[in-house]
Amino acid sequence: MRGSALFQLGQAEASEAAFAQAVALQPAQPMLRAAHAETLLALGRPAQALDVLAPGLAAPAPPPMLHALQGHALLALERPQKR
């Protein structure tokens, strides 16, 4: 994935743009959403990460990674979910 390569090269903003494009092209791919959200979290943009994760979390049986990233984003926003 181009986004992953850019992130490894320290180009987080370019990585985020690449993942945004990939998610737009393949919105049903939960791992693309996860990678995009991880990049947004690394950039200090947890609210945007939640927006990226929301459609994937609404799908039947989302991957556990999406829930973990949601938790990280909520903690970054100091909004842990109550059960």
C-alpha positions as CSV (number, residue, x, y, z in Angstrom):
1,M,0.0,0.0,0.0
2,R,1.2,3.4,-0.9
3,G,0.0,4.9,2.3
4,S,2.0,2.5,4.4
5,A,5.2,3.2,2.4
6,L,4.7,6.9,2.8
7,F,4.2,6.6,6.5
8,Q,7.4,4.5,6.9
9,L,9.2,7.2,5.0
10,G,8.0,9.8,7.6
11,Q,5.6,11.4,5.2
12,A,2.5,11.1,7.4
13,E,0.4,13.8,5.7
14,A,1.0,12.2,2.3
15,S,0.2,8.9,3.8
16,E,-3.1,10.2,5.2
17,A,-4.0,11.5,1.8
18,A,-3.2,8.1,0.1
19,F,-5.3,6.2,2.7
20,A,-8.2,8.6,2.2
21,Q,-8.1,8.0,-1.5
22,A,-7.9,4.2,-1.0
23,V,-10.9,4.3,1.4
24,A,-12.8,6.3,-1.1
25,L,-12.1,3.7,-3.8
26,Q,-12.8,0.7,-1.5
27,P,-15.1,1.8,1.3
28,A,-16.0,-1.7,2.3
29,Q,-12.4,-2.6,3.1
30,P,-12.1,-2.4,6.9
31,M,-8.3,-2.7,7.1
32,L,-8.0,0.3,4.8
33,R,-10.1,2.2,7.3
34,A,-7.9,0.9,10.1
35,A,-4.7,2.1,8.4
36,H,-6.3,5.4,7.6
37,A,-7.5,5.8,11.3
38,E,-4.0,4.8,12.6
39,T,-2.4,7.5,10.4
40,L,-4.9,10.1,11.6
41,L,-4.2,9.2,15.2
42,A,-0.5,9.5,14.6
43,L,-1.2,13.0,13.2
44,G,-3.1,13.9,16.4
45,R,-6.5,13.9,14.7
46,P,-8.6,11.5,16.7
47,A,-12.0,13.0,15.8
48,Q,-11.3,12.4,12.2
49,A,-10.2,8.9,13.0
50,L,-13.5,8.2,14.6
51,D,-15.3,9.5,11.4
52,V,-13.2,7.1,9.3
53,L,-13.9,4.2,11.6
54,A,-17.7,4.8,12.0
55,P,-18.8,3.1,8.7
56,G,-16.6,0.1,9.3
57,L,-17.9,-0.3,12.9
58,A,-21.5,-0.2,11.7
59,A,-20.9,-3.2,9.4
60,P,-21.9,-6.7,10.6
61,A,-19.0,-8.2,12.6
62,P,-16.3,-5.5,12.2
63,P,-12.7,-6.6,12.8
64,P,-11.6,-6.2,16.4
65,M,-8.8,-3.8,15.2
66,L,-11.5,-1.2,14.4
67,H,-12.8,-1.4,18.0
68,A,-9.3,-1.0,19.4
69,L,-8.6,2.0,17.2
70,Q,-12.0,3.5,18.3
71,G,-10.8,3.1,21.9
72,H,-7.5,4.9,21.2
73,A,-9.4,7.7,19.5
74,L,-11.9,8.1,22.3
75,L,-9.1,8.1,24.9
76,A,-7.2,10.7,22.9
77,L,-10.4,12.8,23.0
78,E,-10.8,12.0,26.7
79,R,-14.1,10.4,26.0
80,P,-13.9,6.8,27.0
81,Q,-17.1,4.9,26.1
82,K,-19.3,3.8,29.0
83,R,-20.6,0.3,28.9
